[in-house]
Amino acid sequence: MCIVPSPLSSSFAHIPSGPFIYGPEECYERLEQCPPLKPRQTLELPEFWIAKAPVTYGQWREFLEATGHRWAGQWYRVVRGWRGVFLRAYAPTPTYPAGHDDVPIVDVSQRDAYAYCEWLSGRLGWRCTLPTEAQWEKAARGTDGRVYPWGDESPRPEIQWQRKFPVGPESYLFSLAVRPRREWARAGWYWRNGHPWPVGAAPQNVSPYGCMDMSGNIWEWTSSLYNPALPQFHAVKGGSWGYSIHHTKLNVRSACSVTTPSAEYRAQGTGFRMMVEMV
């Protein structure tokens, strides 16, 4: 048993060494650059620790204020009322939005994420970094090959008809009229009337190891290449609020872009969580 002192043990989940079921990989976009998909298989990983939650607005602001990091991204805020329904529910804002401390940070590049990891490493005395694709998937699925953190049931059964990619205007119109019967993962919303949840808003969306929100809400950066032949572009996992409901399956992989390198790419649905390397 690995014994790690606080604050690591309170904010990070211990993923023990051993086998887990990975895949089968699925991919729905940028298929021309997608390498051959790997079948369902058993992989063996050493132990590691991974954050129970993605990095939030409040944590990101603390990092910016402490380091002076030059962030080229921007804050977004959840817009309520008719403007959020018909214009844009998650809109850029020039200043830090009140009441968003627990919303997962977005619009961060992979380079931004690594800068945060380096800063936190210095504070904790442990080497923080981004998880590999396999580490992320084990933390999200456990060892039994489940499709979602909670099992195999769909998070939003009423919208399974949704196109896999891209989400289109029909999803916008549907969402105007039909509220989810259940929503265990925030996903499937047309980008104009959707927005992410605060961390931990869906109590079902917790992995067997205690990691929150690994299905939907935001895409999360990994350190793994999307395609070994494309060294500047990396895999993201988990799906997001603005992507199809199908992307919330934990065996789905994507690349945010294969035109803008990961070090520079930012989007309103992409953030990250950290892992700690055991050395």
C-alpha positions as a printed Julia matrix, in Angstrom:
279×3 Matrix{Float64}:
   0.0    0.0     0.0
   1.39   3.39   -1.01
   1.33   5.93    1.85
   1.29   9.54    0.67
   0.81  12.51    3.03
  -1.79  15.24    2.7
  -2.58  17.38    0.75
  -2.01  14.74   -1.94
  -4.19  12.11   -0.32
  -7.16  14.48    0.03
  -7.17  15.79   -3.54
  -5.79  12.84   -5.49
  -7.05   9.28   -5.95
  -4.7    6.34   -5.62
  -4.77   4.05   -8.66
  -3.11   0.77   -7.66
  -0.76  -1.15   -9.92
  -2.19  -4.02  -11.89
  -4.26  -4.88  -14.95
  -7.34  -3.18  -16.35
  -9.49  -3.51  -19.46
  -8.68  -0.88  -22.07
 -10.73  -0.1   -25.19
 -11.91  -1.01  -27.7
 -10.91   2.4   -29.01
 -13.56   4.44  -30.81
 -13.02   7.67  -32.75
 -15.61   9.82  -34.53
 -13.72  12.75  -36.05
 -10.4   13.6   -37.74
 -10.52  10.06  -39.03
  -8.01  10.72  -41.82
  -5.32  11.25  -39.16
  -6.58   8.6   -36.74
  -4.23   5.6   -36.43
  -5.64   2.05  -36.5
  -7.95   1.65  -33.54
  -6.76  -0.71  -30.83
  -9.05  -3.58  -29.8
 -10.32  -4.27  -26.31
  -7.36  -5.6   -24.34
  -5.9   -5.97  -20.88
  -3.09  -3.56  -20.0
  -0.84  -3.54  -16.97
   0.07  -0.21  -15.32
   2.19   0.72  -12.3
   0.51   2.64   -9.5
  -0.08   6.36   -9.76
  -2.16   9.13   -8.23
  -4.59  11.27  -10.22
  -6.6   14.35   -9.28
 -10.13  13.6    -8.17
 -11.33  16.63  -10.14
 -10.2   18.72  -13.08
  -8.53  22.04  -12.37
 -11.14  24.7   -11.63
 -11.53  28.41  -12.33
 -10.56  29.22   -8.75
  -7.41  27.12   -8.89
  -6.45  28.55  -12.27
  -6.86  32.13  -11.03
  -4.64  31.33   -8.04
  -1.99  30.0   -10.42
  -2.15  33.09  -12.65
  -1.86  35.44   -9.7
   1.02  33.49   -8.16
   3.1   33.11  -11.31
   2.15  35.87  -13.73
   1.73  33.18  -16.4
   0.83  34.77  -19.73
  -2.39  33.01  -20.6
  -3.66  33.62  -24.12
  -7.06  32.14  -23.26
 -10.07  33.91  -21.79
 -12.68  33.5   -19.09
 -16.15  32.24  -19.96
 -19.31  32.69  -17.91
 -22.61  30.85  -17.75
 -25.34  33.16  -19.08
 -28.79  32.76  -17.55
 -32.19  33.77  -18.9
 -33.28  34.15  -22.51
 -29.87  35.34  -23.69
 -28.36  32.06  -22.56
 -31.05  30.06  -24.34
 -31.17  31.85  -27.67
 -27.8   33.6   -28.01
 -25.02  31.9   -26.07
 -25.19  30.11  -22.75
 -21.41  30.04  -22.22
 -19.99  33.34  -23.33
 -16.59  35.07  -23.18
 -16.22  37.67  -20.46
 -13.36  40.16  -19.96
 -13.03  39.64  -16.2
 -13.18  36.75  -13.78
 -16.85  35.74  -13.45
 -18.3   35.67   -9.95
 -19.71  32.36   -8.79
 -17.56  30.25  -11.12
 -14.84  29.11   -8.71
 -15.84  25.44   -9.0
 -16.38  25.35  -12.78
 -13.61  23.42  -14.57
 -11.18  25.72  -16.34
 -11.28  25.68  -20.14
  -9.54  27.5   -22.97
  -6.18  26.19  -21.8
  -3.59  24.74  -24.15
  -1.54  21.69  -23.31
   1.4   24.06  -22.72
  -0.71  26.01  -20.21
  -1.6   22.75  -18.48
   2.04  21.73  -18.17
   2.91  25.17  -16.74
   0.29  24.64  -14.03
   1.67  21.17  -13.33
   5.17  22.57  -12.91
   3.94  25.25  -10.51
   1.98  22.77   -8.4
   4.91  20.37   -8.35
   6.93  23.05   -6.61
   4.2   23.6    -4.04
   3.55  19.92   -3.28
   7.05  18.52   -3.6
   5.75  15.82   -5.97
   6.11  15.68   -9.74
   2.74  16.6   -11.23
   2.09  16.09  -14.93
  -0.65  15.06  -17.36
  -1.82  11.43  -17.4
  -1.26   9.17  -20.35
  -4.32   8.01  -22.23
  -4.13   4.59  -20.57
  -3.73   6.08  -17.08
  -6.68   8.39  -17.64
  -8.85   5.52  -18.85
  -8.01   3.24  -15.93
  -8.77   6.04  -13.46
 -12.11   6.61  -15.17
 -13.23   3.01  -15.77
 -11.69   0.92  -13.04
 -10.62  -2.58  -14.0
 -13.83  -4.17  -15.32
 -14.18  -2.48  -18.72
 -17.29  -0.47  -17.91
 -18.39   2.11  -20.49
 -18.99   4.99  -18.07
 -17.74   5.73  -14.54
 -21.0    4.39  -13.06
 -21.43   1.35  -15.34
 -22.96   0.8   -18.78
 -26.22   2.8   -18.67
 -26.46   5.77  -21.02
 -26.2    9.16  -19.31
 -28.99  10.68  -21.47
 -31.18   7.97  -23.07
 -33.49  10.45  -24.84
 -30.71  11.82  -27.06
 -28.98   8.65  -28.22
 -30.15   9.49  -31.77
 -27.75  12.43  -31.8
 -25.14  12.57  -34.55
 -21.69  11.5   -33.4
 -19.91  14.4   -35.09
 -20.54  17.23  -35.41
 -23.39  18.11  -33.08
 -25.8   20.14  -35.22
 -28.74  22.57  -35.06
 -31.18  19.71  -34.51
 -29.61  19.24  -31.08
 -30.13  22.94  -30.35
 -33.81  22.76  -31.29
 -34.29  19.54  -29.33
 -32.71  21.04  -26.23
 -34.99  24.07  -26.41
 -38.05  21.85  -26.08
 -36.96  18.71  -24.22
 -35.26  18.66  -20.83
 -33.15  15.59  -20.0
 -35.03  12.83  -18.2
 -31.74  12.14  -16.47
 -28.33  13.66  -17.06
 -25.52  11.74  -15.46
 -22.95  13.42  -17.74
 -23.08  16.93  -19.13
 -22.91  16.39  -22.89
 -24.98  16.48  -26.04
 -25.8   20.19  -25.9
 -25.53  22.35  -28.97
 -22.68  24.75  -28.27
 -24.94  27.83  -28.18
 -27.25  26.67  -25.41
 -24.95  24.41  -23.43
 -22.36  25.01  -20.74
 -20.29  22.95  -18.28
 -21.34  22.11  -14.75
 -19.41  22.89  -11.56
 -17.19  20.02  -10.48
 -19.11  17.2    -8.81
 -22.58  18.34   -9.9
 -23.57  14.82  -11.02
 -23.23  12.41   -8.07
 -23.37   9.35  -10.37
 -20.4   10.59  -12.37
 -17.71   9.22  -10.06
 -15.25   6.52  -11.06
 -14.55   3.39   -8.99
 -11.5    5.23   -7.63
 -13.4    8.38   -6.65
 -12.57  10.58   -9.67
 -15.34  13.02  -10.59
 -16.63  14.14  -13.98
 -14.53  11.93  -16.23
 -17.51  11.4   -18.52
 -18.6   14.6   -20.25
 -18.41  18.19  -18.98
 -15.0   19.0   -20.53
 -12.39  17.29  -22.68
  -9.22  16.59  -20.71
  -5.69  16.76  -22.07
  -3.46  13.69  -21.91
   0.25  13.36  -22.61
  -0.33  10.68  -25.27
  -0.06  11.36  -28.98
  -3.22  11.12  -31.04
  -1.15   9.53  -33.78
   2.55   8.59  -33.35
   3.15  10.03  -36.81
   1.86  13.45  -35.68
   4.15  14.49  -32.81
   2.48  17.87  -32.15
  -1.05  16.6   -31.55
  -2.29  14.8   -28.45
  -5.28  12.76  -27.4
  -8.06  14.19  -25.27
 -10.56  12.1   -23.35
 -13.99  12.31  -21.77
 -16.12  14.28  -24.2
 -17.56  17.68  -23.31
 -20.77  19.62  -22.82
 -20.79  20.75  -26.46
 -19.98  17.39  -28.08
 -22.29  14.48  -28.78
 -23.52  12.19  -26.05
 -21.53   9.39  -27.69
 -18.21  11.05  -26.81
 -18.85  10.5   -23.11
 -17.98   6.81  -23.46
 -14.64   6.32  -21.76
 -13.15   4.25  -24.59
 -13.63   7.12  -27.07
 -10.54   9.12  -28.02
 -10.18  12.35  -29.93
  -7.73  15.07  -30.84
  -8.87  18.63  -30.28
  -7.15  19.58  -33.51
  -4.69  18.24  -36.06
  -4.05  21.68  -37.55
  -3.24  23.71  -34.42
  -0.59  22.0   -32.25
  -1.62  20.96  -28.76
   0.86  23.43  -27.25
  -1.2   26.29  -28.71
  -4.73  24.92  -29.06
  -7.42  26.32  -26.77
 -11.18  25.82  -26.76
 -14.18  26.49  -24.52
 -14.64  22.77  -23.91
 -11.08  21.66  -23.13
  -9.35  21.58  -19.75
  -7.24  19.12  -17.75
  -6.59  17.17  -14.57
  -3.21  16.17  -13.22
  -1.55  12.99  -12.11
   1.43  12.46   -9.8
   4.34  10.32  -10.91
   5.57   7.87   -8.29
   9.38   7.95   -8.22
